[in-house]
């Protein structure tokens, strides 16, 4: 199988830059959210629709990043 409908975009999640990568593999949609600066994967989601995969990934990323302390 080859990935189809690949998209990659940067979004702001509570002041953090998050890179959101989404693609379709077969009949499932895969989304990965990572922290842009170090590139560490925050969450990987597989769902039936693009919207579901992206919303679940963003919700989980928001939850994880809200627990991260910022050093000024």
CORZI-V407243 format. One record per residue. RES is the residue in three letters. NEAR is the number of other ideal C-beta (glycine too) atoms within 8 Angstrom. D_CENTER is the distance of its C-alpha to the mean C-alpha in Angstrom with 2 decimals. Layout:
res=RES near=NEAR d_center=D_CENTER
res=RES near=NEAR d_center=D_CENTER
This chain:
res=UNK near=4 d_center=21.64
res=UNK near=3 d_center=19.87
res=UNK near=9 d_center=16.36
res=UNK near=7 d_center=16.86
res=UNK near=8 d_center=15.34
res=UNK near=8 d_center=12.95
res=UNK near=7 d_center=11.07
res=UNK near=7 d_center=9.33
res=UNK near=6 d_center=9.31
res=UNK near=8 d_center=9.32
res=UNK near=8 d_center=9.16
res=UNK near=8 d_center=11.18
res=UNK near=10 d_center=10.42
res=UNK near=7 d_center=13.97
res=UNK near=4 d_center=15.10
res=UNK near=9 d_center=12.38
res=UNK near=9 d_center=10.86
res=UNK near=16 d_center=7.10
res=UNK near=12 d_center=6.36
res=UNK near=14 d_center=4.01
res=UNK near=11 d_center=5.98
res=UNK near=14 d_center=7.60
res=UNK near=11 d_center=11.11
res=UNK near=11 d_center=13.93
res=UNK near=9 d_center=15.97
res=UNK near=5 d_center=19.14
res=UNK near=4 d_center=18.73
res=UNK near=9 d_center=15.26
res=UNK near=14 d_center=11.82
res=UNK near=13 d_center=9.16
res=UNK near=15 d_center=5.40
res=UNK near=12 d_center=3.94
res=UNK near=14 d_center=2.32
res=UNK near=11 d_center=6.04
res=UNK near=12 d_center=8.97
res=UNK near=8 d_center=10.74
res=UNK near=5 d_center=14.17
res=UNK near=4 d_center=14.52
res=UNK near=8 d_center=11.57
res=UNK near=6 d_center=11.06
res=UNK near=8 d_center=8.27
res=UNK near=11 d_center=7.34
res=UNK near=10 d_center=6.19
res=UNK near=8 d_center=6.73
res=UNK near=11 d_center=7.79
res=UNK near=7 d_center=10.79
res=UNK near=10 d_center=12.47
res=UNK near=6 d_center=15.42
res=UNK near=7 d_center=14.10
res=UNK near=10 d_center=11.40
res=UNK near=6 d_center=11.62
res=UNK near=10 d_center=11.46
res=UNK near=15 d_center=8.41
res=UNK near=11 d_center=6.39
res=UNK near=8 d_center=8.58
res=UNK near=11 d_center=8.38
res=UNK near=15 d_center=4.76
res=UNK near=13 d_center=5.76
res=UNK near=8 d_center=9.06
res=UNK near=12 d_center=8.57
res=UNK near=13 d_center=7.01
res=UNK near=10 d_center=9.95
res=UNK near=8 d_center=12.26
res=UNK near=10 d_center=11.78
res=UNK near=13 d_center=12.13
res=UNK near=7 d_center=15.06
res=UNK near=5 d_center=16.90
res=UNK near=7 d_center=16.73
res=UNK near=3 d_center=19.99
res=UNK near=4 d_center=20.46
res=UNK near=3 d_center=23.56
res=UNK near=2 d_center=25.51
